[in-house]
Amino acid sequence: MAVDLKAQLREVPHKPGVYLMKDRLGSIIYVGKARDLRKRLSSYFMPSKKMRADLKTRALIDSICDFEIHVVRNEPESLLLEGKLIKQYRPRYNVAFRDDKRFLLVRINPDEPWPKFTTTRLKKDDGARYFGPFAHSGALRGTLAWLHREFGLRTCAPRVPGETDYRHCNADVIRNCTAPCVGKIERADYLARVEEACTLLEGKGRRERLKGLKEEMEKAAARMDFERAAKLRDIMQNLEKTLSPTRQFTRGRGVPTTVKPTEDLAELGELMGLPGPPEIMECFDISNISDTHIVASMVRFRGGAPDNQNYRRYRIKGVTGQDDFASMAEVVRRRYARILAENSEANPEVAESQERPLEALRRLAREGKSPITIPDLVIVDGGKGQLSAAVEELNRLGLGELTVVGLAKQREEIFFPGESEPLLLSHETGALKLMQRIRDEAHRFANGYNELLLRKRMKESLLDDCPGVSPRRKAALLKKFGSVARVREATVEEIAALPGFSEKTAESILEWLVNL
């Protein structure tokens, strides 16, 4: 272990927090959390730890050249911050939290006739109240179940339940609900109960409520009602995990970061020779596992941050075999031909003007008439070959003046059209880090689509082994039902109604699928 790391370790406190491991280039390769930062970090540099570790952990330990820490107040905070940082940096040695899944929130809309608590992972501007995020989903669900019983709040699905719903509901019978659907409680009284539950979810009155539950648990234990005492103990543990004070670590509010979008964009614009910071960037990546699974992705960043709603994925159609150059040409052509077509359709006068295509697209964007805004910078994942393919297609479309560069992975070289020597930037440069983030996001999105198609094809291939199912019958089944799972759920009559199928054939297919 290097001397500087030893000195750093001596400064690490025995407190909960999050640590970020860095390699020799300063890139973050792993994010972890710890109840005791000093103990956890020290364990990485013990010879016994490396000897017992698997290959992945050994590779991580060998790559560590520096680290930084962020102290938090408690363990739930460390879990929330860890998830945020992994999503931001996407370190290569992290597996958990790298997807788009978020921590649970609790939502309730007080404007509904009979409000109810629901869980969600996405906060919307819809007038509802949101609580969280919560680090422990199991504890949260247990807490919500207790809140519903404690305050008599409804859990049924209908937005406005009535007599019909009440006939099929037992919550009122076992006194878990105040039955607002049949008028057993006035709306004002019900809303007061909702407000009391919301106050508790905010953490107000938490200590008093826990104290009351503890006293009740001790009384139950004293009269040897251990089952009741155990239930109260579980309720207390869920409440403590759910309602312990935690910061939300939303972007720009408490998340430690080296990402500075404004400065990085300004630096990138200057390096690319643009008139200003590239407000909109698009990046392309090709992913191929085999000749039958060739896909591409296009991710869009706006203001230096992912614009997820405008991500696009493509199945390569006109390329035979694995040819990254031809695949890149196809996806660039399809993307920008569509932008030109949609802008021309929305603005027919453009066809009669003498403007060059790129000038026209820029003008329409300034005037707010462009259905799809042309990006300021295009990045392709790859070197000279991929870049040349993209430039050639843009020239054919009349968009040759659009700024496009290639970013090669091996040495993070930046290639410019018509220039043989690449630009090499320091790995500490904010502009390069920004380009790496959009390139890595395109790579993740393309690989995810490839894996999705692969899983789908694996499921569909089950029908290839089914007796009596020819390629034509397989195509008919998938066209009608969409997936093998839906074929399994179909009835004999539904399958037999398809052309080329009899009831006997349908029965044999279902019997075979059920017995898999």
C-alpha positions in Angstrom: 0.0 0.0 0.0 1.4 3.4 -0.9 2.4 5.8 1.8 -0.1 8.4 0.9 -3.0 5.9 1.2 -1.7 5.0 4.7 -1.8 8.6 5.7 -5.3 9.1 4.2 -6.5 6.1 6.2 -5.3 7.6 9.5 -7.6 10.6 8.8 -10.7 8.5 8.1 -13.2 8.7 11.0 -15.1 5.8 12.6 -18.4 7.1 11.2 -21.0 6.0 8.7 -20.6 7.2 5.1 -19.8 6.5 1.5 -16.4 6.0 -0.1 -15.3 6.3 -3.7 -12.4 4.3 -5.0 -10.3 5.8 -7.9 -7.8 4.3 -10.3 -4.5 5.9 -11.5 -6.3 8.1 -14.0 -8.6 9.5 -11.3 -11.7 7.7 -12.6 -14.1 6.4 -10.0 -14.1 2.6 -10.3 -16.2 1.7 -7.2 -18.6 3.3 -4.8 -19.5 1.7 -1.5 -21.1 2.4 1.9 -20.0 1.6 5.4 -21.3 1.8 8.9 -17.7 2.4 10.0 -15.6 4.0 7.2 -12.2 3.5 8.9 -12.8 -0.3 9.4 -14.2 -0.8 5.9 -11.5 1.0 4.1 -8.7 -0.6 6.1 -10.0 -4.0 5.2 -9.3 -3.4 1.5 -5.6 -3.1 2.1 -5.1 -6.1 4.3 -3.2 -8.9 2.6 -5.6 -11.5 4.0 -8.5 -9.7 2.4 -6.9 -9.9 -1.1 -6.0 -13.6 -0.6 -9.6 -14.6 0.2 -11.2 -12.4 -2.4 -12.6 -13.5 -5.7 -11.0 -12.4 -9.0 -13.2 -9.3 -9.4 -12.4 -8.0 -5.9 -8.7 -8.7 -6.5 -8.8 -6.7 -9.7 -10.5 -3.8 -7.8 -7.9 -3.8 -5.0 -5.1 -3.8 -7.6 -6.6 -0.8 -9.4 -7.1 1.4 -6.3 -4.7 4.4 -6.3 -6.8 6.9 -4.4 -10.1 7.3 -2.5 -12.4 9.9 -1.1 -15.0 9.7 1.6 -18.3 11.4 2.4 -19.5 11.2 6.0 -23.3 11.0 6.6 -25.5 10.9 9.7 -26.8 7.3 9.6 -26.9 4.0 7.7 -30.1 4.8 5.6 -28.4 8.1 4.5 -25.4 6.1 3.3 -27.6 3.8 1.3 -29.4 6.7 -0.4 -26.2 8.5 -1.2 -24.5 5.3 -2.4 -27.3 4.8 -4.9 -27.2 8.4 -6.2 -23.4 8.3 -6.7 -23.5 4.9 -8.5 -26.1 6.2 -10.9 -24.1 9.3 -11.5 -20.6 7.8 -12.0 -21.6 4.2 -13.1 -18.3 2.7 -11.8 -17.2 -0.5 -13.6 -16.9 -2.6 -10.4 -20.5 -1.8 -9.1 -23.4 -4.1 -10.1 -26.2 -2.9 -7.9 -27.9 0.5 -8.5 -26.6 0.8 -12.1 -30.0 0.5 -13.6 -32.6 3.3 -13.7 -34.5 1.9 -10.7 -35.0 4.4 -7.9 -35.8 4.2 -4.2 -39.4 4.1 -3.2 -41.5 7.2 -2.5 -44.9 7.4 -0.8 -47.6 9.3 -2.7 -51.0 10.6 -1.6 -53.3 13.1 -3.4 -55.4 15.0 -0.9 -57.7 16.3 -3.7 -59.1 12.8 -4.3 -62.5 12.0 -2.8 -61.0 9.4 -0.5 -57.2 9.7 -0.6 -55.0 6.6 -0.2 -51.3 6.0 0.2 -49.4 4.4 -2.7 -45.8 3.7 -3.5 -44.0 4.9 -6.5 -40.4 5.4 -7.8 -41.0 8.6 -9.8 -42.0 12.0 -8.4 -44.3 13.9 -10.7 -45.6 17.5 -10.7 -49.2 16.3 -10.3 -50.3 18.2 -7.1 -49.9 15.1 -4.9 -47.8 15.0 -1.7 -44.7 12.8 -1.8 -42.7 11.4 1.1 -39.2 9.9 0.9 -37.2 8.4 -0.7 -37.0 5.5 1.7 -33.9 3.3 1.9 -35.6 0.1 3.2 -38.5 -0.9 1.0 -39.5 -3.9 3.2 -39.7 -1.6 6.3 -41.6 1.0 4.4 -44.3 -1.5 3.2 -44.6 -2.8 6.8 -45.0 0.8 8.1 -47.6 1.6 5.5 -49.6 -1.6 6.4 -49.5 -0.5 10.1 -50.5 3.1 9.2 -53.5 1.8 7.3 -54.7 -0.2 10.2 -53.8 2.4 12.8 -55.7 5.3 11.1 -58.4 3.2 9.4 -57.3 4.3 5.9 -58.5 2.5 2.8 -56.3 0.3 0.6 -58.7 -0.7 -2.1 -57.9 0.0 -5.8 -61.0 2.0 -7.0 -60.5 5.7 -7.1 -64.1 6.2 -5.8 -65.2 3.0 -4.1 -68.9 2.4 -3.6 -71.4 -0.2 -2.5 -70.3 -2.8 -5.1 -66.7 -2.6 -3.9 -67.8 -2.7 -0.2 -69.6 -6.0 -0.7 -66.3 -7.7 -1.7 -64.2 -6.0 1.0 -63.5 -7.4 4.5 -61.4 -4.5 5.8 -64.3 -3.0 7.6 -65.3 -6.3 9.2 -61.9 -6.8 10.7 -61.7 -3.1 11.6 -58.8 -2.2 9.4 -60.7 0.5 7.5 -63.2 3.2 8.4 -65.3 2.3 5.3 -65.7 5.8 3.8 -67.1 4.1 0.6 -70.5 3.5 2.5 -70.5 6.7 4.5 -69.4 5.3 7.8 -67.1 8.3 8.3 -67.4 11.9 7.1 -64.9 13.2 4.6 -63.6 15.8 7.0 -62.9 13.2 9.7 -61.2 10.9 7.1 -59.0 13.7 5.9 -58.0 14.5 9.5 -56.8 10.9 9.8 -54.9 11.1 6.6 -53.2 14.3 7.8 -52.2 12.7 11.0 -50.7 9.8 9.1 -48.8 12.2 6.8 -47.5 14.1 9.9 -46.1 10.8 11.2 -44.5 9.9 7.8 -42.7 13.3 8.0 -41.1 12.1 11.2 -43.1 14.4 13.5 -44.2 12.7 16.7 -42.0 9.7 16.0 -40.5 9.4 19.4 -43.9 9.6 21.2 -45.4 7.0 19.0 -42.4 4.6 19.4 -42.5 5.1 23.2 -46.2 4.2 23.2 -45.6 1.1 21.2 -42.7 0.1 23.4 -44.9 0.3 26.5 -47.6 -1.7 24.8 -45.1 -4.3 23.8 -43.8 -4.6 27.4 -47.3 -5.0 28.7 -48.0 -7.8 26.2 -44.8 -9.6 27.2 -45.7 -9.2 30.9 -49.0 -11.0 30.4 -47.1 -13.6 28.2 -48.8 -12.6 25.0 -45.6 -13.1 23.1 -47.2 -13.2 19.7 -48.6 -9.7 20.2 -45.3 -8.5 21.6 -43.4 -9.8 18.6 -45.8 -8.0 16.2 -45.3 -4.8 18.1 -41.5 -5.3 18.1 -41.6 -5.7 14.3 -43.8 -2.6 13.9 -41.3 -0.6 16.0 -38.3 -1.8 14.0 -40.1 -0.9 10.7 -41.0 2.6 12.0 -37.4 3.2 13.2 -36.0 2.3 9.8 -38.6 4.2 7.8 -38.9 7.4 9.9 -35.3 7.9 10.9 -34.2 11.4 9.7 -32.5 11.2 6.3 -31.5 13.8 3.7 -32.8 13.2 0.2 -29.6 13.8 -1.7 -31.4 15.2 -4.7 -29.3 16.5 -7.5 -27.7 19.8 -6.4 -28.7 19.4 -2.8 -26.1 17.5 -0.8 -24.8 15.1 -3.4 -21.0 15.4 -3.4 -19.9 15.6 -7.0 -17.1 16.6 -9.3 -19.5 17.1 -12.2 -19.9 20.8 -13.1 -22.2 20.9 -16.2 -21.8 24.6 -16.9 -18.0 24.7 -16.8 -17.7 21.3 -18.6 -20.0 22.4 -21.4 -18.2 25.7 -21.8 -14.9 23.9 -22.0 -16.2 21.3 -24.4 -17.7 24.0 -26.7 -14.3 25.7 -26.8 -12.4 22.5 -27.6 -14.9 21.5 -30.4 -14.7 25.0 -31.9 -18.4 25.7 -31.4 -19.8 29.2 -31.0 -21.0 28.4 -27.5 -21.5 25.5 -25.1 -23.3 22.5 -26.8 -26.7 22.7 -25.1 -27.9 19.5 -26.9 -25.6 16.5 -27.6 -26.3 13.2 -29.1 -24.2 10.1 -29.0 -24.4 6.8 -30.9 -23.2 3.3 -30.0 -23.4 -0.1 -31.8 -23.8 -3.3 -29.8 -23.6 -6.7 -31.5 -23.4 -10.1 -29.8 -24.0 -12.1 -32.9 -25.0 -11.6 -36.6 -28.6 -11.8 -35.5 -28.4 -9.4 -32.6 -27.1 -6.0 -34.0 -28.6 -3.0 -32.3 -27.7 0.7 -31.9 -28.5 3.4 -29.4 -28.8 7.1 -29.5 -28.7 9.0 -26.2 -29.4 12.7 -25.9 -28.0 15.1 -23.2 -29.4 18.5 -22.6 -27.5 21.0 -20.5 -25.0 18.3 -19.6 -27.6 15.9 -18.2 -29.3 12.9 -19.6 -32.6 13.7 -21.5 -34.0 10.2 -21.0 -37.3 10.8 -22.8 -35.5 11.4 -26.0 -33.3 8.3 -26.0 -33.8 6.1 -29.0 -32.8 2.5 -29.8 -32.5 0.8 -33.2 -32.4 -2.7 -34.7 -29.9 -2.7 -37.6 -31.8 -3.8 -40.7 -29.6 -3.2 -43.8 -26.3 -4.7 -42.6 -25.2 -8.3 -43.2 -22.8 -9.7 -40.5 -20.9 -7.7 -37.9 -19.9 -4.4 -39.5 -19.7 -1.5 -37.1 -18.9 1.0 -39.8 -22.0 0.1 -41.9 -24.1 -0.1 -38.8 -23.1 3.3 -37.6 -23.8 4.7 -41.1 -27.3 3.2 -41.0 -28.3 4.5 -37.6 -26.9 8.0 -38.3 -28.8 8.1 -41.6 -32.1 7.0 -40.0 -31.8 9.4 -37.1 -31.1 12.6 -39.1 -33.3 11.7 -42.1 -36.1 11.5 -39.6 -35.3 14.9 -38.1 -35.3 16.4 -41.6 -38.5 14.7 -42.6 -40.4 15.7 -39.5 -39.3 19.3 -39.7 -40.3 19.4 -43.4 -43.7 17.9 -42.6 -44.3 20.4 -39.8 -42.9 23.4 -41.9 -43.7 22.9 -45.6 -42.3 26.3 -46.5 -38.7 25.0 -45.8 -38.7 23.0 -49.0 -39.1 26.3 -51.0 -36.5 28.3 -49.2 -32.9 28.7 -50.3 -31.5 27.9 -46.8 -29.1 25.1 -46.3 -30.7 22.2 -44.3 -28.7 22.8 -41.2 -29.4 26.6 -41.2 -33.1 25.9 -41.7 -33.1 23.5 -38.7 -31.3 25.9 -36.5 -33.8 28.7 -37.5 -36.8 26.5 -36.8 -35.4 25.6 -33.4 -34.9 29.3 -32.5 -38.5 30.1 -33.6 -39.9 27.2 -31.6 -41.2 25.4 -34.8 -38.9 22.4 -34.7 -40.6 19.1 -33.6 -37.1 17.6 -33.1 -34.2 20.0 -32.4 -31.0 19.3 -34.2 -28.1 18.7 -31.7 -25.1 21.1 -31.4 -22.7 18.2 -31.1 -22.8 14.6 -32.3 -20.5 12.0 -30.8 -19.9 8.5 -32.2 -18.4 5.7 -30.1 -15.4 4.6 -32.0 -12.4 5.8 -34.0 -11.7 6.9 -37.6 -13.9 4.2 -39.2 -17.1 4.9 -37.3 -16.5 8.7 -37.6 -16.0 8.5 -41.4 -19.1 6.5 -41.8 -21.2 9.0 -39.8 -19.7 12.0 -41.7 -20.4 10.4 -45.1 -24.1 10.0 -44.2 -24.4 13.5 -42.8 -22.9 14.9 -46.1 -25.4 12.9 -48.1 -28.3 14.4 -46.1 -26.9 18.0 -46.5 -25.9 18.2 -42.9 -22.1 18.1 -43.4 -21.6 21.3 -41.3 -22.9 19.6 -38.2 -20.1 19.1 -35.7 -19.4 15.4 -35.2 -16.5 13.7 -33.4 -15.4 10.2 -32.5 -14.4 9.0 -29.0 -12.3 5.9 -29.0 -12.3 3.8 -25.8 -8.8 2.5 -25.5 -7.0 5.8 -24.9 -10.0 8.1 -24.9 -8.8 9.6 -28.1 -11.0 12.3 -29.8 -11.1 12.1 -33.6 -12.1 15.0 -35.8 -13.2 14.7 -39.5 -10.3 15.0 -41.9 -7.6 15.0 -39.2 -5.3 12.0 -38.9 -4.1 12.8 -35.3 -6.5 12.5 -32.5 -6.8 15.0 -29.6 -5.7 13.6 -26.2 -7.0 15.3 -23.1 -6.1 14.9 -19.5 -8.4 12.5 -17.7 -9.1 15.2 -15.2 -10.5 17.5 -17.9 -14.2 18.2 -17.3 -14.9 18.2 -21.0 -13.6 14.7 -21.4 -15.5 13.5 -18.4 -18.7 14.8 -19.9 -18.0 13.0 -23.2 -17.2 9.8 -21.3 -20.5 10.1 -19.4 -22.6 10.4 -22.6 -20.5 7.7 -24.3 -20.9 5.3 -21.4 -24.7 6.0 -21.2 -25.0 5.2 -24.9 -23.1 2.0 -24.4 -25.3 1.0 -21.4 -28.5 1.7 -23.3 -27.4 -0.3 -26.4 -26.3 -3.3 -24.3 -29.5 -3.2 -22.4 -31.5 -3.4 -25.6 -29.4 -6.2 -26.9 -29.9 -8.2 -23.7 -33.7 -7.5 -24.0 -33.8 -8.9 -27.5 -31.7 -11.8 -26.6 -34.0 -12.8 -23.7 -37.0 -12.4 -25.9 -35.5 -14.6 -28.6 -34.6 -17.2 -26.1 -38.2 -17.3 -24.9 -39.6 -17.4 -28.4 -37.2 -20.3 -29.3 -39.2 -22.5 -26.9 -41.8 -22.9 -29.7 -39.1 -24.3 -32.0 -39.0 -27.5 -29.8 -42.8 -27.8 -29.5 -44.2 -30.8 -31.4 -46.4 -29.8 -34.3 -45.3 -26.2 -34.4 -43.9 -25.3 -37.8 -42.2 -21.9 -38.5 -45.5 -20.7 -40.0 -47.5 -21.8 -37.0 -44.9 -20.2 -34.7 -45.2 -16.9 -36.6 -49.0 -17.0 -36.4 -48.9 -17.7 -32.6 -46.4 -14.9 -31.8 -48.3 -12.4 -34.1 -51.6 -13.2 -32.3 -50.4 -13.4 -28.7 -47.1 -11.6 -28.7 -45.1 -13.9 -26.5 -44.8 -17.5 -25.3 -46.2 -16.5 -21.9 -49.4 -15.3 -23.5 -49.7 -18.4 -25.6 -49.5 -20.4 -22.4 -52.4 -18.4 -21.0 -54.6 -18.7 -24.0 -57.5 -21.1 -24.3 -57.8 -24.0 -26.7 -60.6 -22.2 -28.6 -58.4 -19.0 -29.1 -55.5 -21.0 -30.6 -57.8 -23.3 -32.7 -59.4 -20.1 -34.2 -56.1 -19.3 -35.9 -55.6 -20.4 -39.6 -53.9 -23.8 -39.8 -54.7 -24.9 -36.2 -57.2 -27.5 -35.0 -58.5 -28.1 -31.5 -56.3 -31.2 -31.3 -53.2 -29.2 -32.3 -54.1 -26.4 -29.8 -54.5 -28.9 -27.0 -51.1 -30.6 -27.7 -49.4 -27.2 -27.8 -50.9 -26.0 -24.5 -50.2 -29.4 -22.8 -46.5 -29.2 -23.9 -46.1 -25.6 -22.7 -47.8 -26.3 -19.3 -45.5 -29.2 -18.7 -42.3 -27.3 -19.4 
